[in-house]
C-alpha cells in the first residue's frame, strides 16, 4: 500500500502520478473499446457470412434433392391460409374480402382398366380359328354357325431397318431410222432428269437424314451412339459423316429458317431467353468458355414459332439483333441484356413472375426472416391461380376476350397492390445480400414490367413458354455435352428450330423433316412458304 504523503511536495507528486495513471487507463479503455467495436463488427460479418453460406447450402440441397416444382402444393396452400393471420400481425388486420360464389363441377370418375390403344395406329388381324374338324357338328356333320368373335389387342414394335433405294434412269438412244439419222437436232441419248436431292451426291436419303436429325436433336442421342446403332443394322456410318451431313442439311434449310424469323418478327409477342452451350473449337476462345443458345418464341396467326440462335456472347447486342425491326411486346426475365431492347420505340418490355417466385422459393430457408418468403409465395400463387382459371374459361369459349381482360384485372390488381405494399414495407428490414433481400430487390426493380402482362390477352404472368422451349435443348445437352465447332452449333440451332416448331404445331418431327427434306430441293423460292411447319398441309405429310 502506498504511503500517505505528508508534505505539500509529496502530495503534488502523488496527484501527478494519479493523473498519469488515469490517462493511461483512459487510453487502454479507448483501445479496448476500439477492439471491442472491431470484434463486434467482425462478429456481425461472420454471422452474416454464416447465414449466407447456410442459405447457399440449403438452396443447393433443395435444387439437388428437393422437388423441382416451385408451385405451392395444395397442402401448403391450405396450411398457409391458416397461417395468414400470424403472418399478417405486423401488417395490421386484413381487409375483409367480398364473398364470392364458387361453382364446383360434378364429380366424374375415371373408368377403371387399361387405356385403349390409339385408333390412329394401323392394325393387323391375326385370325386364331378352329380347325375344320373342330368347327363341324358331331351330330349332323354340318359346320357350326359363326355367332361372333372375341378381340384382344397388343401393342407391337418392328425394329428400324436400313435399305438401299436404287434410282434407275433408263437411257434411250436413237432408233436408227432414216429420218432420225437426217435430223441433227435429235439428241443421241434420251434420259429422265435426275431428281434434286438435299445433299447432291450424298448417300443418305431424306428418311435417313430425318432419322439422324430426330435422334440427335429430339431424342438427345449423340452421334457416337447412332454410329453403333447403325452398325447393328449392317451399315458402317461414321459420326464424322453424320455431323458433316447435319451441317449441310442445316445450310439447305436456311431459307426456311429465315422465313420463320420473318414471321416471328411480325408476332404481337416475343418471348426471349438464353442458355449455355460449350463449343470446343471456336477461334479465339478457350474450349472451357461458355457460349450461348438464344431462344425466341413468336406466333403466326396464333401458331407457335420456336427459333434457336447460336452466339458466343451473352451481350445485349445479340438481343438487339434478334429483335431488329420488331414492334410489340417482349417478355423476358430480369437479365440486364434485355433492358436496351425494352427501351426501344415500339417495344413494350414485360417481366416474368416465375423468376420472381423462384427467388422467394430459394429464400425460404432463411431463419432470420421466418415466414416472409412464404408470404410472398402465397401472393404470387394467387396471381397464377386467378389467371389459370380465367384462361381455362377463355379457351372453352365461356367468356370473351374483353371479359377475360376485365376479370383478370379485377382479380389480379388487388393482389398486386397488396404485394407491392408488402414489398415496400420489408425492403428496408432485410439484408440486401440475403436471398430474401435479393428477391425483394428484384421485384421492386422489375415492378413496372411485372404488371404489364395485364395489358394483352395473349400475355401470361410468366415466361415459361420460352423456358419450355429451352428444356429439350438442355436435356439433349446432358447427353451430347458440347458442340465441336461453331458450324455444328449453328446447325444445331437450325434443326432445333425446325423440330421444336413442328412439335409445337402438332406435327410428328420425323414425318415433317422427311417431307421437308424430300420436297425442299425441288420447290421454287416463291413456294417455300408452303413447307413451313406451321403452314404445311397435313396431307403432304402422309
Backbone torsions as a table, in degrees:
resi	resn	phi	psi	omega
1	UNK	NA	133.7	179.5
2	UNK	-65.0	144.7	177.3
3	UNK	-74.1	145.7	178.7
4	UNK	-74.0	128.2	179.8
5	UNK	-65.9	143.2	-179.4
6	UNK	-108.2	-36.0	-178.1
7	UNK	-98.4	166.0	179.3
8	UNK	-62.7	-41.3	-178.4
9	UNK	-64.2	-43.1	178.6
10	UNK	-64.3	-37.0	178.0
11	UNK	-63.1	-44.5	-179.9
12	UNK	-64.1	-41.7	179.3
13	UNK	-64.0	-39.3	-179.4
14	UNK	-64.1	-43.4	178.8
15	UNK	-64.3	-40.5	180.0
16	UNK	-61.7	-41.2	178.0
17	UNK	-64.5	-39.4	177.7
18	UNK	-63.3	-41.1	179.2
19	UNK	-62.5	-43.5	-179.9
20	UNK	-63.8	-42.5	177.7
21	UNK	-63.0	-39.6	178.9
22	UNK	-62.2	-42.9	178.9
23	UNK	-63.5	-39.9	179.8
24	UNK	-63.3	-43.4	178.9
25	UNK	-66.0	-35.5	176.5
26	UNK	-61.6	-43.8	179.6
27	UNK	-64.6	-42.3	178.3
28	UNK	-63.1	-39.5	178.6
29	UNK	-64.0	-43.4	178.1
30	UNK	-62.1	-39.8	178.2
31	UNK	-64.5	-42.1	178.9
32	UNK	-64.1	-39.2	178.0
33	UNK	-64.1	-42.5	178.4
34	UNK	-61.7	-44.9	178.6
35	UNK	-64.0	-37.2	178.9
36	UNK	-65.2	-42.9	177.7
37	UNK	-62.4	-41.9	179.6
38	UNK	-64.7	-41.6	178.9
39	UNK	-65.8	-39.3	176.9
40	UNK	-63.8	-40.8	178.6
41	UNK	-64.2	-45.2	177.7
42	UNK	-61.9	-38.9	179.7
43	UNK	-64.2	-43.9	177.9
44	UNK	-62.0	-41.7	179.2
45	UNK	-61.9	-45.2	-179.4
46	UNK	-66.0	-38.0	177.6
47	UNK	-63.8	-46.5	178.4
48	UNK	-62.7	-41.4	179.5
49	UNK	-64.8	-37.8	177.7
50	UNK	-65.0	-43.6	175.9
51	UNK	-60.2	-42.9	-178.1
52	UNK	-63.6	-44.2	178.8
53	UNK	-63.6	-40.0	177.2
54	UNK	-63.5	-40.3	177.3
55	UNK	-60.1	-46.4	-179.8
56	UNK	-60.4	-44.0	-179.2
57	UNK	-64.0	-46.3	-179.5
58	UNK	-65.9	-38.8	177.9
59	UNK	-64.1	-40.6	178.8
60	UNK	-67.5	-40.1	177.7
61	UNK	-63.1	-38.5	177.8
62	UNK	-64.7	-41.4	-179.6
63	UNK	-65.8	-37.6	-175.6
64	UNK	-83.8	-40.5	-171.8
65	UNK	-117.6	-13.7	-178.9
66	UNK	-86.3	178.1	177.6
67	UNK	-70.7	144.0	-175.7
68	UNK	-79.2	-25.5	-177.8
69	UNK	-72.0	135.9	177.3
70	UNK	-96.0	-1.3	178.7
71	UNK	-74.1	150.4	178.4
72	UNK	-79.2	133.2	175.9
73	UNK	-72.2	164.4	180.0
74	UNK	-61.8	-37.9	179.1
75	UNK	-65.1	-40.6	179.0
76	UNK	-64.9	-42.4	-180.0
77	UNK	-62.6	-42.5	-179.9
78	UNK	-64.7	-43.1	-179.6
79	UNK	-64.8	-40.2	-177.5
80	UNK	-72.4	-28.4	176.5
81	UNK	-63.0	-36.0	176.0
82	UNK	-72.5	-29.3	-178.5
83	UNK	-81.7	-9.2	-174.0
84	UNK	-58.1	-36.7	-179.2
85	UNK	-63.2	-42.8	179.4
86	UNK	-67.5	-39.1	-178.4
87	UNK	-70.3	-22.4	-174.8
88	UNK	-99.1	5.5	-177.5
89	UNK	-58.7	-44.2	-177.3
90	UNK	-72.5	-14.4	-175.8
91	UNK	-100.6	0.7	-178.9
92	UNK	91.7	170.6	-176.9
93	UNK	-66.3	138.3	-180.0
94	UNK	-70.4	149.9	178.1
95	UNK	-75.3	144.6	179.2
96	UNK	-74.5	125.9	179.7
97	UNK	-88.5	154.6	178.5
98	UNK	-69.6	139.0	178.2
99	UNK	-70.9	140.5	-177.6
100	UNK	-129.5	131.6	179.3
101	UNK	-78.2	136.5	179.7
102	UNK	-119.2	126.0	178.1
103	UNK	-94.6	121.7	-179.0
104	UNK	-99.7	123.3	-179.0
105	UNK	-66.9	154.9	179.6
106	UNK	-61.9	145.3	-177.6
107	UNK	-73.5	130.6	175.3
108	UNK	-117.2	130.1	-177.4
109	UNK	-99.6	135.3	178.5
110	UNK	-69.3	142.7	179.0
111	UNK	-71.2	127.1	-179.1
112	UNK	-70.3	160.6	177.6
113	UNK	109.6	179.0	-176.7
114	UNK	-75.7	141.6	179.0
115	UNK	-70.2	142.3	-179.7
116	UNK	-67.4	149.0	176.1
117	UNK	-73.1	146.7	-176.1
118	UNK	-58.3	137.4	179.3
119	UNK	-68.2	-21.4	-177.6
120	UNK	-72.0	-18.0	-179.4
121	UNK	-74.5	139.2	177.6
122	UNK	-67.3	151.4	-177.5
123	UNK	-125.4	139.1	174.9
124	UNK	-118.0	125.6	-178.7
125	UNK	-85.3	129.2	174.1
126	UNK	-114.6	110.4	-173.7
127	UNK	-86.6	124.5	174.8
128	UNK	-110.3	87.1	-173.2
129	UNK	-102.9	161.0	175.0
130	UNK	-76.1	158.8	175.1
131	UNK	-72.5	165.5	-179.7
132	UNK	-59.6	-37.8	179.8
133	UNK	-66.9	-38.6	-178.7
134	UNK	-72.3	-27.7	179.3
135	UNK	-84.0	-6.5	-176.8
136	UNK	-89.5	134.9	178.9
137	UNK	-70.5	127.3	-178.8
138	UNK	-69.2	-16.3	-177.7
139	UNK	-86.5	-57.1	-173.6
140	UNK	-101.8	-14.8	177.8
141	UNK	85.3	-1.7	178.2
142	UNK	-86.4	159.8	179.4
143	UNK	-73.8	135.3	-177.7
144	UNK	-68.6	141.6	-178.8
145	UNK	-70.7	143.2	177.0
146	UNK	-82.8	122.6	-174.4
147	UNK	-111.2	0.1	-179.8
148	UNK	159.8	-164.0	-179.4
149	UNK	-160.4	151.2	171.5
150	UNK	-105.7	136.6	-177.1
151	UNK	-126.1	128.4	170.4
152	UNK	-121.6	149.1	-177.4
153	UNK	-122.0	144.9	173.6
154	UNK	-136.2	144.7	179.4
155	UNK	-87.3	125.9	-177.0
156	UNK	-120.6	162.6	-177.5
157	UNK	-135.6	135.7	174.1
158	UNK	-109.0	119.4	-178.3
159	UNK	-60.5	153.1	177.5
160	UNK	-61.8	154.4	178.5
161	UNK	-140.7	152.2	176.5
162	UNK	-102.8	141.3	173.5
163	UNK	-146.9	167.6	-175.1
164	UNK	-112.8	123.5	170.8
165	UNK	-84.6	120.8	175.8
166	UNK	-100.3	108.2	178.0
167	UNK	-84.9	109.9	-175.8
168	UNK	-104.1	125.8	179.7
169	UNK	-118.0	94.2	178.6
170	UNK	-59.3	139.8	178.8
171	UNK	-112.1	139.8	-176.5
172	UNK	-123.2	125.6	178.7
173	UNK	-94.8	-178.4	179.1
174	UNK	-66.5	148.2	-175.3
175	UNK	-77.9	-16.3	176.6
176	UNK	93.0	2.2	-179.6
177	UNK	-72.7	164.9	-176.4
178	UNK	-62.6	-41.1	-179.0
179	UNK	-65.3	-38.2	-179.7
180	UNK	-66.4	-36.5	-179.9
181	UNK	-69.9	-31.2	-179.0
182	UNK	-82.5	-17.6	-177.6
183	UNK	-90.0	102.5	-177.8
184	UNK	-72.5	-15.4	-178.0
185	UNK	-83.2	-14.0	-177.6
186	UNK	-73.4	126.6	179.8
187	UNK	-66.0	141.7	-179.0
188	UNK	-65.7	-30.3	-179.1
189	UNK	-132.5	133.1	176.8
190	UNK	-113.8	137.6	-177.7
191	UNK	-152.9	147.1	177.7
192	UNK	-65.5	145.4	179.7
193	UNK	-65.6	144.8	178.4
194	UNK	-68.9	141.5	178.2
195	UNK	-69.3	149.7	177.6
196	UNK	-84.1	136.0	-175.5
197	UNK	-120.8	154.1	-178.0
198	UNK	-63.9	-39.7	174.6
199	UNK	-116.8	95.8	-178.2
200	UNK	-56.9	128.6	179.1
201	UNK	79.7	-2.3	179.9
202	UNK	-77.6	161.2	-178.8
203	UNK	-95.6	-5.9	-176.7
204	UNK	-94.4	130.1	174.9
205	UNK	-80.9	169.8	-177.7
206	UNK	-61.1	-32.2	178.8
207	UNK	-67.8	-41.2	179.4
208	UNK	-69.1	-40.9	177.7
209	UNK	-62.2	-41.5	178.4
210	UNK	-65.7	-38.8	179.1
211	UNK	-63.1	-45.3	179.6
212	UNK	-63.6	-42.7	-178.8
213	UNK	-64.6	-42.9	-178.4
214	UNK	-68.6	-41.7	179.4
215	UNK	-61.4	-41.2	-176.9
216	UNK	-77.9	-48.9	-167.6
217	UNK	-99.7	-14.7	175.2
218	UNK	-106.1	-36.9	-176.7
219	UNK	-103.0	-6.3	174.8
220	UNK	73.5	23.7	178.8
221	UNK	-88.1	122.0	176.1
222	UNK	-67.1	158.7	-175.8
223	UNK	-67.6	-26.2	179.0
224	UNK	-67.9	-29.1	174.0
225	UNK	-73.8	-39.5	177.8
226	UNK	-62.7	-34.5	177.2
227	UNK	-59.5	-43.0	178.9
228	UNK	-69.0	-38.2	180.0
229	UNK	-63.8	-47.1	-179.7
230	UNK	-67.3	-29.6	176.2
231	UNK	-64.8	-37.7	176.6
232	UNK	-65.3	-29.9	178.6
233	UNK	-81.5	-4.5	174.2
234	UNK	104.0	15.4	-179.0
235	UNK	-126.7	135.7	173.1
236	UNK	-90.5	111.5	-173.3
237	UNK	-140.3	103.6	-171.0
238	UNK	-75.3	155.1	178.0
239	UNK	-65.0	-31.8	177.4
240	UNK	-63.3	-40.6	177.1
241	UNK	-63.0	-43.4	178.9
242	UNK	-60.2	-46.0	-178.8
243	UNK	-61.5	-46.2	-179.6
244	UNK	-63.7	-38.2	179.4
245	UNK	-66.6	-38.5	178.7
246	UNK	-65.3	-34.1	177.1
247	UNK	-66.0	-44.2	179.0
248	UNK	-65.0	-41.4	179.1
249	UNK	-61.3	-43.5	-179.2
250	UNK	-63.3	-37.9	177.4
251	UNK	-65.8	-39.1	179.7
252	UNK	-66.1	-26.9	-178.5
253	UNK	-95.2	7.3	-176.0
254	UNK	-61.7	-34.8	179.8
255	UNK	-63.3	-37.7	177.4
256	UNK	-63.1	-46.4	-178.0
257	UNK	-66.3	-36.7	177.5
258	UNK	-61.2	-40.4	177.6
259	UNK	-66.6	-35.3	177.7
260	UNK	-65.6	-41.1	176.2
261	UNK	-63.5	-39.0	179.4
262	UNK	-62.4	-44.0	178.8
263	UNK	-68.9	-37.7	-178.8
264	UNK	-64.5	-37.3	179.8
265	UNK	-70.6	-10.5	172.8
266	UNK	-94.8	5.3	-178.8
267	UNK	-76.3	147.3	176.2
268	UNK	-69.7	-20.9	-177.4
269	UNK	-137.3	137.4	171.5
270	UNK	-123.7	131.2	173.6
271	UNK	-104.5	130.5	-177.4
272	UNK	-126.8	145.0	173.9
273	UNK	-163.2	173.7	-179.5
274	UNK	-149.7	156.7	176.5
275	UNK	-144.4	165.7	-173.4
276	UNK	-85.1	155.2	172.1
277	UNK	-151.2	143.6	-178.8
278	UNK	-103.0	127.9	177.4
279	UNK	-117.3	121.1	-171.0
280	UNK	-74.8	-45.5	-172.9
281	UNK	-115.0	74.3	176.1
282	UNK	-109.5	126.0	-175.8
283	UNK	-57.4	132.6	176.2
284	UNK	78.7	7.9	-178.4
285	UNK	-134.5	145.6	175.9
286	UNK	-73.4	151.5	-178.0
287	UNK	-64.4	-26.2	-177.0
288	UNK	-80.0	-13.2	-178.3
289	UNK	-74.0	145.0	-178.5
290	UNK	-88.0	135.1	168.4
291	UNK	-106.0	-174.7	-170.9
292	UNK	-137.9	142.8	171.0
293	UNK	-107.6	113.3	179.5
294	UNK	-90.5	137.2	-176.6
295	UNK	-124.1	133.2	179.9
296	UNK	-128.2	135.4	176.6
297	UNK	-120.8	124.6	176.9
298	UNK	-131.9	-170.2	-175.9
299	UNK	-139.6	147.0	171.1
300	UNK	-131.8	111.0	-177.4
301	UNK	52.7	42.1	177.3
302	UNK	83.1	-5.2	-180.0
303	UNK	-97.0	141.7	-170.6
304	UNK	-81.4	139.9	174.9
305	UNK	-122.1	121.4	179.9
306	UNK	-114.0	123.2	-174.5
307	UNK	-128.2	137.7	177.6
308	UNK	-114.0	144.8	179.7
309	UNK	-142.2	124.5	180.0
310	UNK	-91.4	138.7	173.6
311	UNK	-154.9	140.6	179.5
312	UNK	-69.9	-13.3	-174.9
313	UNK	-110.1	156.4	174.1
314	UNK	-111.4	18.6	-174.5
315	UNK	-74.3	164.3	179.7
316	UNK	-66.5	-20.1	179.3
317	UNK	-62.8	-32.0	178.5
318	UNK	-67.5	-44.5	178.2
319	UNK	-62.2	-38.3	178.2
320	UNK	-65.2	-40.0	179.8
321	UNK	-66.8	-38.2	-179.2
322	UNK	-68.0	-28.2	-177.6
323	UNK	-106.9	18.2	-178.2
324	UNK	-61.3	127.7	-179.6
325	UNK	78.6	6.2	-176.8
326	UNK	-88.9	144.5	174.0
327	UNK	-134.6	124.7	-179.3
328	UNK	152.2	-155.9	179.8
329	UNK	-93.7	138.1	166.4
330	UNK	-119.2	136.1	179.2
331	UNK	-118.1	125.1	-176.3
332	UNK	-141.8	177.5	168.8
333	UNK	-83.5	-167.6	-175.5
334	UNK	-87.0	13.7	-179.7
335	UNK	-62.4	133.6	-171.9
336	UNK	-65.0	-21.0	-178.3
337	UNK	-62.7	-22.0	-178.8
338	UNK	-89.7	-6.3	-175.6
339	UNK	-63.9	-44.9	-178.6
340	UNK	-63.8	-36.8	177.7
341	UNK	-65.2	-42.3	-178.5
342	UNK	-66.7	-18.9	-179.3
343	UNK	-92.6	-2.1	-179.4
344	UNK	-72.4	153.2	178.2
345	UNK	-63.3	134.8	178.0
346	UNK	87.1	-1.8	-179.3
347	UNK	-116.8	133.1	176.1
348	UNK	-113.3	124.0	-174.2
349	UNK	-92.8	125.3	-178.2
350	UNK	-114.1	137.7	-179.7
351	UNK	-89.1	-175.7	-174.5
352	UNK	-131.3	117.2	179.2
353	UNK	-73.1	-21.9	178.6
354	UNK	-65.7	-36.8	177.5
355	UNK	-69.8	-37.3	175.8
356	UNK	-64.3	-43.7	178.5
357	UNK	-61.2	-39.6	-178.7
358	UNK	-60.9	-38.5	-179.0
359	UNK	-68.5	-38.9	175.8
360	UNK	-70.4	-33.8	177.4
361	UNK	-61.4	-40.5	178.7
362	UNK	-72.0	-19.1	-176.9
363	UNK	-91.4	3.4	-175.9
364	UNK	-65.7	-26.6	-174.7
365	UNK	-83.4	1.0	-178.2
366	UNK	-76.9	112.5	-177.3
367	UNK	-76.6	-13.0	179.8
368	UNK	-72.6	-27.0	-176.4
369	UNK	-126.5	67.7	-175.9
370	UNK	-65.1	132.1	174.7
371	UNK	87.7	-17.5	-175.0
372	UNK	-69.8	-46.3	179.1
373	UNK	-63.1	-36.6	177.7
374	UNK	-61.2	-39.0	-178.9
375	UNK	-62.8	-44.7	179.5
376	UNK	-64.1	-41.7	179.5
377	UNK	-63.2	-35.2	178.1
378	UNK	-65.3	-43.2	176.6
379	UNK	-60.4	-47.1	-176.3
380	UNK	-66.5	-35.8	178.4
381	UNK	-63.4	-33.2	177.3
382	UNK	-64.8	-38.5	178.4
383	UNK	-61.7	-47.7	-178.4
384	UNK	-66.4	-39.9	-178.9
385	UNK	-64.2	-43.7	-179.8
386	UNK	-63.9	-43.2	-178.3
387	UNK	-67.8	-39.1	-179.0
388	UNK	-64.7	-42.8	-179.0
389	UNK	-64.2	-44.0	179.7
390	UNK	-67.8	-36.2	179.3
391	UNK	-64.6	-38.7	176.6
392	UNK	-61.6	-41.5	178.0
393	UNK	-65.3	-38.5	179.6
394	UNK	-66.1	-43.9	-179.0
395	UNK	-66.8	-31.2	177.6
396	UNK	-78.2	-11.2	-177.0
397	UNK	82.6	12.3	-179.0
398	UNK	-73.9	-26.0	177.2
399	UNK	-133.7	155.8	178.1
400	UNK	-83.0	170.6	178.5
401	UNK	-62.2	-40.1	179.2
402	UNK	-64.2	-41.7	177.1
403	UNK	-64.9	-38.7	178.3
404	UNK	-59.0	-46.9	-179.4
405	UNK	-64.6	-41.8	-178.0
406	UNK	-66.7	-47.8	-178.9
407	UNK	-68.6	-33.9	177.9
408	UNK	-61.9	-46.2	179.1
409	UNK	-66.0	-39.0	-178.6
410	UNK	-65.1	-37.6	-178.6
411	UNK	-84.1	-32.2	-171.9
412	UNK	-89.5	-36.1	-174.4
413	UNK	-61.1	-42.4	176.9
414	UNK	-60.4	-39.3	178.4
415	UNK	-66.5	-41.1	179.6
416	UNK	-65.2	-43.0	179.3
417	UNK	-63.5	-41.1	178.2
418	UNK	-64.8	-40.7	178.7
419	UNK	-65.0	-38.1	179.5
420	UNK	-65.1	-41.7	177.1
421	UNK	-61.9	-39.7	-179.7
422	UNK	-66.0	-43.1	179.2
423	UNK	-63.0	-45.4	179.9
424	UNK	-63.2	-36.9	-176.9
425	UNK	-69.1	-31.5	-172.9
426	UNK	-105.1	-6.6	-176.7
427	UNK	-61.3	-37.0	-178.3
428	UNK	-83.0	-6.9	-176.1
429	UNK	-97.6	-13.0	-171.5
430	UNK	-108.9	140.3	177.3
431	UNK	-61.4	125.8	-176.7
432	UNK	-60.6	-27.3	-177.3
433	UNK	-81.2	-11.6	-179.8
434	UNK	-75.6	164.1	178.2
435	UNK	-60.6	-40.9	179.9
436	UNK	-67.2	-39.6	177.4
437	UNK	-61.6	-41.7	178.0
438	UNK	-65.9	-37.2	178.8
439	UNK	-65.2	-43.7	178.7
440	UNK	-64.8	-41.2	178.8
441	UNK	-63.7	-40.3	179.7
442	UNK	-61.5	-48.4	-178.2
443	UNK	-64.2	-42.7	-179.1
444	UNK	-63.3	-42.0	-177.8
445	UNK	-74.3	-26.6	-177.2
446	UNK	-100.8	7.8	-167.5
447	UNK	-57.6	-46.3	-178.8
448	UNK	-59.9	-42.5	179.8
449	UNK	-69.4	-33.4	-179.0
450	UNK	-69.2	-21.3	179.3
451	UNK	-83.4	-18.3	-168.0
452	UNK	-74.0	-10.7	177.2
453	UNK	-65.7	-15.6	178.2
454	UNK	-76.3	-6.9	-172.6
455	UNK	-87.6	-17.8	-174.8
456	UNK	-139.8	136.8	-176.4
457	UNK	-66.6	-23.3	-179.6
458	UNK	-85.0	-9.3	178.4
459	UNK	-82.3	147.6	177.3
460	UNK	-118.8	162.9	179.3
461	UNK	-61.9	-26.0	-176.5
462	UNK	-119.2	171.1	178.1
463	UNK	-106.3	31.7	-175.0
464	UNK	-67.5	-18.0	179.3
465	UNK	-59.9	-45.0	-179.5
466	UNK	-78.7	-31.0	176.9
467	UNK	-65.9	-36.3	175.1
468	UNK	-66.3	-31.4	177.1
469	UNK	-72.2	-29.4	178.2
470	UNK	-73.9	-30.5	-171.8
471	UNK	-55.2	-45.6	178.8
472	UNK	-58.8	-36.9	177.7
473	UNK	-65.8	-43.0	-179.0
474	UNK	-64.9	-40.4	178.7
475	UNK	-64.6	-43.2	177.5
476	UNK	-64.2	-37.2	-179.5
477	UNK	-62.6	-30.7	178.1
478	UNK	-65.6	-21.7	-179.4
479	UNK	-94.4	-51.2	-177.1
480	UNK	-92.4	-8.8	166.2
481	UNK	68.3	-45.6	-174.2
482	UNK	-155.9	166.5	169.8
483	UNK	-103.2	144.9	-176.1
484	UNK	-77.1	-41.6	-177.1
485	UNK	-136.7	163.8	174.4
486	UNK	-59.3	-33.2	177.6
487	UNK	-61.1	-41.0	177.4
488	UNK	-65.5	-37.7	178.7
489	UNK	-66.4	-41.2	177.4
490	UNK	-65.3	-39.8	177.2
491	UNK	-62.7	-40.4	177.1
492	UNK	-59.9	-43.1	-179.9
493	UNK	-60.0	-43.2	-179.4
494	UNK	-64.3	-47.4	-175.4
495	UNK	-73.1	-34.5	172.7
496	UNK	-62.5	-39.5	179.3
497	UNK	-60.4	-44.9	-178.8
498	UNK	-68.4	-44.7	-175.3
499	UNK	-69.1	-47.9	-176.6
500	UNK	-70.4	-33.4	175.4
501	UNK	-67.5	-37.7	176.7
502	UNK	-63.6	-45.9	179.0
503	UNK	-62.4	-39.4	-178.7
504	UNK	-65.7	-21.3	179.7
505	UNK	-106.9	22.6	172.5
506	UNK	76.8	17.2	-179.5
507	UNK	-97.8	142.5	172.1
508	UNK	-73.5	123.1	-169.3
509	UNK	-62.2	-37.2	179.7
510	UNK	-65.5	-45.2	-179.8
511	UNK	-61.1	-41.1	-179.5
512	UNK	-66.5	-47.0	-177.4
513	UNK	-65.2	-39.8	178.2
514	UNK	-62.3	-41.6	177.3
515	UNK	-64.1	-44.1	-179.9
516	UNK	-63.3	-47.6	-177.3
517	UNK	-67.5	-25.0	178.7
518	UNK	-78.3	-44.0	-171.6
519	UNK	-93.2	-25.6	-174.8
520	UNK	-58.2	-43.6	-177.4
521	UNK	-61.5	-29.3	-177.1
522	UNK	-100.9	7.3	-177.9
523	UNK	-97.7	131.0	179.8
524	UNK	-72.4	159.9	-174.6
525	UNK	-60.3	-32.6	-177.6
526	UNK	-77.6	-6.5	179.7
527	UNK	-118.2	4.5	-178.1
528	UNK	-63.4	-29.4	-179.2
529	UNK	-56.7	-28.4	-178.4
530	UNK	-69.3	-9.8	179.5
531	UNK	-100.8	1.5	178.3
532	UNK	-64.6	145.0	-173.9
533	UNK	-62.5	-21.5	179.5
534	UNK	-103.5	6.7	176.8
535	UNK	-125.5	-13.5	-173.2
536	UNK	-65.4	144.6	178.9
537	UNK	-76.8	131.5	-179.2
538	UNK	-58.5	-32.2	-179.3
539	UNK	-63.6	-30.4	-179.8
540	UNK	-66.5	-31.1	179.7
541	UNK	-71.1	-23.7	-177.9
542	UNK	-83.8	NA	NA
